Amino acid sequence: MKYLIVIAIVFAGIWLWRANRPAARKEAKAPPAQAQLQDMVSCAACELHVPRAEAVHGRQGALYCSTGHRQRAEG
């Protein structure tokens, strides 16, 4: 009977030690910032979709994925 009590105390000690380790603590962290949604546009030359902020503006309002495609299309 006394061995059963000793084993129970040892298991309780191990459980408390593991629950209170700094690495195991679940600290309240701020949720990760959600990425802003961006408007996607299609390249006038190859139809690749790129974010509007990264698109290269060409003549007559056309949008391109790179300056090479803009030059080739308008060239």
OpenMM code with the backbone's topology and positions (N, CA, C; nanometers):
from openmm import Vec3, app, unit

residues = "MET LYS TYR LEU ILE VAL ILE ALA ILE VAL PHE ALA GLY ILE TRP LEU TRP ARG ALA ASN ARG PRO ALA ALA ARG LYS GLU ALA LYS ALA PRO PRO ALA GLN ALA GLN LEU GLN ASP MET VAL SER CYS ALA ALA CYS GLU LEU HIS VAL PRO ARG ALA GLU ALA VAL HIS GLY ARG GLN GLY ALA LEU TYR CYS SER THR GLY HIS ARG GLN ARG ALA GLU GLY".split()
positions = [
    Vec3(0.0822, -0.1192, 0.0000),
    Vec3(0.0000, 0.0000, 0.0000),
    Vec3(0.0862, 0.1251, 0.0000),
    Vec3(0.1971, 0.1228, 0.0797),
    Vec3(0.2801, 0.2411, 0.0869),
    Vec3(0.3505, 0.2660, -0.0461),
    Vec3(0.3813, 0.1611, -0.1229),
    Vec3(0.4439, 0.1779, -0.2539),
    Vec3(0.3472, 0.2442, -0.3524),
    Vec3(0.2207, 0.2115, -0.3405),
    Vec3(0.1196, 0.2728, -0.4260),
    Vec3(0.1115, 0.4236, -0.4006),
    Vec3(0.1197, 0.4630, -0.2754),
    Vec3(0.1168, 0.6050, -0.2394),
    Vec3(0.2440, 0.6743, -0.2900),
    Vec3(0.3585, 0.6104, -0.2746),
    Vec3(0.4846, 0.6689, -0.3221),
    Vec3(0.4812, 0.6863, -0.4747),
    Vec3(0.4333, 0.5858, -0.5467),
    Vec3(0.4232, 0.5948, -0.6917),
    Vec3(0.3279, 0.7065, -0.7323),
    Vec3(0.2155, 0.7197, -0.6615),
    Vec3(0.1197, 0.8266, -0.6922),
    Vec3(0.1817, 0.9639, -0.6684),
    Vec3(0.2592, 0.9792, -0.5624),
    Vec3(0.3248, 1.1074, -0.5332),
    Vec3(0.4310, 1.1378, -0.6399),
    Vec3(0.5061, 1.0368, -0.6817),
    Vec3(0.6082, 1.0573, -0.7858),
    Vec3(0.5418, 1.1007, -0.9172),
    Vec3(0.4351, 1.0334, -0.9575),
    Vec3(0.3642, 1.0708, -1.0804),
    Vec3(0.3046, 1.2108, -1.0699),
    Vec3(0.2510, 1.2449, -0.9545),
    Vec3(0.1960, 1.3797, -0.9357),
    Vec3(0.3079, 1.4836, -0.9438),
    Vec3(0.4233, 1.4545, -0.8872),
    Vec3(0.5367, 1.5469, -0.8946),
    Vec3(0.5848, 1.5660, -1.0373),
    Vec3(0.5944, 1.4573, -1.1127),
    Vec3(0.6366, 1.4664, -1.2528),
    Vec3(0.5350, 1.5469, -1.3331),
    Vec3(0.4081, 1.5217, -1.3087),
    Vec3(0.3036, 1.5943, -1.3816),
    Vec3(0.3090, 1.7437, -1.3503),
    Vec3(0.3267, 1.7794, -1.2236),
    Vec3(0.3363, 1.9208, -1.1856),
    Vec3(0.4628, 1.9846, -1.2439),
    Vec3(0.5735, 1.9122, -1.2431),
    Vec3(0.6978, 1.9657, -1.2967),
    Vec3(0.6847, 1.9936, -1.4467),
    Vec3(0.6247, 1.8994, -1.5211),
    Vec3(0.6086, 1.9180, -1.6654),
    Vec3(0.5092, 2.0279, -1.6977),
    Vec3(0.4071, 2.0437, -1.6161),
    Vec3(0.3053, 2.1455, -1.6426),
    Vec3(0.3576, 2.2860, -1.6149),
    Vec3(0.4563, 2.3010, -1.5284),
    Vec3(0.5052, 2.4330, -1.4893),
    Vec3(0.6372, 2.4723, -1.5535),
    Vec3(0.6875, 2.3918, -1.6468),
    Vec3(0.8101, 2.4298, -1.7171),
    Vec3(0.7825, 2.5520, -1.8031),
    Vec3(0.8801, 2.6424, -1.8165),
    Vec3(0.8586, 2.7624, -1.8993),
    Vec3(0.8246, 2.7303, -2.0443),
    Vec3(0.8844, 2.6279, -2.1020),
    Vec3(0.8563, 2.5940, -2.2410),
    Vec3(0.7161, 2.5388, -2.2584),
    Vec3(0.6616, 2.4788, -2.1546),
    Vec3(0.5304, 2.4175, -2.1667),
    Vec3(0.4166, 2.5139, -2.1341),
    Vec3(0.4498, 2.6268, -2.0764),
    Vec3(0.3440, 2.7222, -2.0421),
    Vec3(0.2822, 2.7797, -2.1683),
    Vec3(0.1540, 2.7841, -2.1673),
    Vec3(0.0837, 2.8412, -2.2812),
    Vec3(0.0508, 2.9858, -2.2482),
    Vec3(0.1379, 3.0738, -2.2948),
    Vec3(0.1168, 3.2148, -2.2673),
    Vec3(0.0175, 3.2704, -2.3679),
    Vec3(-0.0559, 3.3685, -2.3220),
    Vec3(-0.1535, 3.4314, -2.4101),
    Vec3(-0.0792, 3.5152, -2.5136),
    Vec3(-0.0814, 3.4673, -2.6372),
    Vec3(-0.0156, 3.5382, -2.7460),
    Vec3(-0.1219, 3.6050, -2.8313),
    Vec3(-0.0839, 3.7182, -2.8865),
    Vec3(-0.1757, 3.7868, -2.9765),
    Vec3(-0.1917, 3.7018, -3.1021),
    Vec3(-0.3110, 3.6944, -3.1551),
    Vec3(-0.3290, 3.6165, -3.2774),
    Vec3(-0.2483, 3.6779, -3.3909),
    Vec3(-0.1978, 3.5959, -3.4802),
    Vec3(-0.1172, 3.6508, -3.5905),
    Vec3(-0.1997, 3.7459, -3.6750),
    Vec3(-0.1349, 3.8510, -3.7189),
    Vec3(-0.2046, 3.9505, -3.8003),
    Vec3(-0.2464, 3.8862, -3.9324),
    Vec3(-0.3692, 3.9096, -3.9678),
    Vec3(-0.4201, 3.8524, -4.0913),
    Vec3(-0.3704, 3.9362, -4.2088),
    Vec3(-0.3245, 3.8702, -4.3097),
    Vec3(-0.2725, 3.9405, -4.4269),
    Vec3(-0.3850, 4.0183, -4.4945),
    Vec3(-0.3498, 4.1357, -4.5411),
    Vec3(-0.4476, 4.2181, -4.6102),
    Vec3(-0.4776, 4.1566, -4.7471),
    Vec3(-0.6038, 4.1561, -4.7831),
    Vec3(-0.6430, 4.1054, -4.9138),
    Vec3(-0.6043, 4.2081, -5.0191),
    Vec3(-0.5518, 4.1601, -5.1306),
    Vec3(-0.5104, 4.2490, -5.2375),
    Vec3(-0.5877, 4.2173, -5.3642),
    Vec3(-0.6117, 4.3210, -5.4412),
    Vec3(-0.6787, 4.3054, -5.5685),
    Vec3(-0.5797, 4.2467, -5.6687),
    Vec3(-0.6167, 4.1388, -5.7353),
    Vec3(-0.5291, 4.0741, -5.8319),
    Vec3(-0.5702, 4.1171, -5.9728),
    Vec3(-0.4715, 4.1419, -6.0568),
    Vec3(-0.4958, 4.1803, -6.1956),
    Vec3(-0.4207, 4.0847, -6.2866),
    Vec3(-0.4661, 4.0760, -6.4093),
    Vec3(-0.4062, 3.9864, -6.5069),
    Vec3(-0.3113, 4.0647, -6.5961),
    Vec3(-0.1951, 4.0064, -6.6252),
    Vec3(-0.0974, 4.0675, -6.7148),
    Vec3(-0.1563, 4.0690, -6.8555),
    Vec3(-0.1439, 4.1823, -6.9250),
    Vec3(-0.1982, 4.1944, -7.0596),
    Vec3(-0.1207, 4.1094, -7.1599),
    Vec3(0.0027, 4.0713, -7.1286),
    Vec3(0.0842, 3.9932, -7.2219),
    Vec3(0.0706, 3.8430, -7.1997),
    Vec3(0.0827, 3.7971, -7.0746),
    Vec3(0.0853, 3.6521, -7.0491),
    Vec3(-0.0304, 3.6028, -6.9634),
    Vec3(-0.1147, 3.6927, -6.9176),
    Vec3(-0.2325, 3.6622, -6.8354),
    Vec3(-0.1992, 3.6055, -6.6978),
    Vec3(-0.0758, 3.6281, -6.6516),
    Vec3(-0.0385, 3.5899, -6.5164),
    Vec3(-0.1054, 3.6856, -6.4184),
    Vec3(-0.1575, 3.6354, -6.3092),
    Vec3(-0.2214, 3.7201, -6.2093),
    Vec3(-0.1184, 3.7682, -6.1083),
    Vec3(-0.1146, 3.8977, -6.0865),
    Vec3(-0.0231, 3.9607, -5.9911),
    Vec3(-0.1025, 4.0601, -5.9076),
    Vec3(-0.0568, 4.0912, -5.7857),
    Vec3(-0.1245, 4.1940, -5.7062),
    Vec3(-0.1182, 4.3293, -5.7777),
    Vec3(-0.2241, 4.4055, -5.7661),
    Vec3(-0.2306, 4.5344, -5.8337),
    Vec3(-0.1142, 4.6250, -5.7930),
    Vec3(-0.0705, 4.6166, -5.6675),
    Vec3(0.0389, 4.7010, -5.6198),
    Vec3(0.1713, 4.6658, -5.6871),
    Vec3(0.1876, 4.5437, -5.7339),
    Vec3(0.3124, 4.5009, -5.7972),
    Vec3(0.3067, 4.5076, -5.9493),
    Vec3(0.1903, 4.5372, -6.0056),
    Vec3(0.1753, 4.5405, -6.1505),
    Vec3(0.2452, 4.6628, -6.2088),
    Vec3(0.2952, 4.6471, -6.3316),
    Vec3(0.3613, 4.7561, -6.4032),
    Vec3(0.2574, 4.8186, -6.4955),
    Vec3(0.2407, 4.9495, -6.4831),
    Vec3(0.1409, 5.0205, -6.5634),
    Vec3(0.1992, 5.0554, -6.6996),
    Vec3(0.1196, 5.0299, -6.8012),
    Vec3(0.1618, 5.0608, -6.9371),
    Vec3(0.0740, 5.1688, -6.9968),
    Vec3(0.0908, 5.1895, -7.1260),
    Vec3(0.0089, 5.2878, -7.1966),
    Vec3(-0.1355, 5.2406, -7.2024),
    Vec3(-0.2243, 5.3346, -7.2097),
    Vec3(-0.3681, 5.3094, -7.2242),
    Vec3(-0.4232, 5.2248, -7.1103),
    Vec3(-0.3602, 5.2331, -6.9934),
    Vec3(-0.4126, 5.1679, -6.8745),
    Vec3(-0.3887, 5.0182, -6.8654),
    Vec3(-0.3092, 4.9616, -6.9543),
    Vec3(-0.2807, 4.8183, -6.9490),
    Vec3(-0.1885, 4.7884, -6.8310),
    Vec3(-0.2043, 4.6716, -6.7720),
    Vec3(-0.1219, 4.6289, -6.6589),
    Vec3(-0.0418, 4.5060, -6.6984),
    Vec3(0.0851, 4.5022, -6.6559),
    Vec3(0.1746, 4.3933, -6.6902),
    Vec3(0.2414, 4.3383, -6.5652),
    Vec3(0.2915, 4.2156, -6.5745),
    Vec3(0.3565, 4.1526, -6.4592),
    Vec3(0.5019, 4.1967, -6.4465),
    Vec3(0.5631, 4.2461, -6.5548),
    Vec3(0.7025, 4.2903, -6.5492),
    Vec3(0.7262, 4.3972, -6.6550),
    Vec3(0.8382, 4.4677, -6.6410),
    Vec3(0.8714, 4.5700, -6.7398),
    Vec3(0.9069, 4.5073, -6.8740),
    Vec3(0.9595, 4.3872, -6.8717),
    Vec3(0.9901, 4.3167, -6.9982),
    Vec3(0.8646, 4.2915, -7.0786),
    Vec3(0.7601, 4.2480, -7.0144),
    Vec3(0.6341, 4.2235, -7.0856),
    Vec3(0.5739, 4.3553, -7.1333),
    Vec3(0.5873, 4.4590, -7.0546),
    Vec3(0.5358, 4.5890, -7.0967),
    Vec3(0.6094, 4.6370, -7.2206),
    Vec3(0.7408, 4.6266, -7.2205),
    Vec3(0.8213, 4.6716, -7.3344),
    Vec3(0.7925, 4.5882, -7.4590),
    Vec3(0.7777, 4.4570, -7.4410),
    Vec3(0.7503, 4.3693, -7.5540),
    Vec3(0.6132, 4.3989, -7.6147),
    Vec3(0.5136, 4.4237, -7.5295),
    Vec3(0.3784, 4.4471, -7.5765),
    Vec3(0.3623, 4.5858, -7.6408),
    Vec3(0.4358, 4.6841, -7.5864),
    Vec3(0.4207, 4.8205, -7.6371),
    Vec3(0.5298, 4.8565, -7.7367),
    Vec3(0.6275, 4.7692, -7.7543),
    Vec3(0.7454, 4.7969, -7.8238),
    Vec3(0.7598, 4.8117, -7.9648),
] * unit.nanometer
topology = app.Topology()
chain = topology.addChain("A")
for resn in residues:
    res = topology.addResidue(resn, chain)
    for name in ("N", "CA", "C"):
        topology.addAtom(name, app.Element.getBySymbol(name[0]), res)
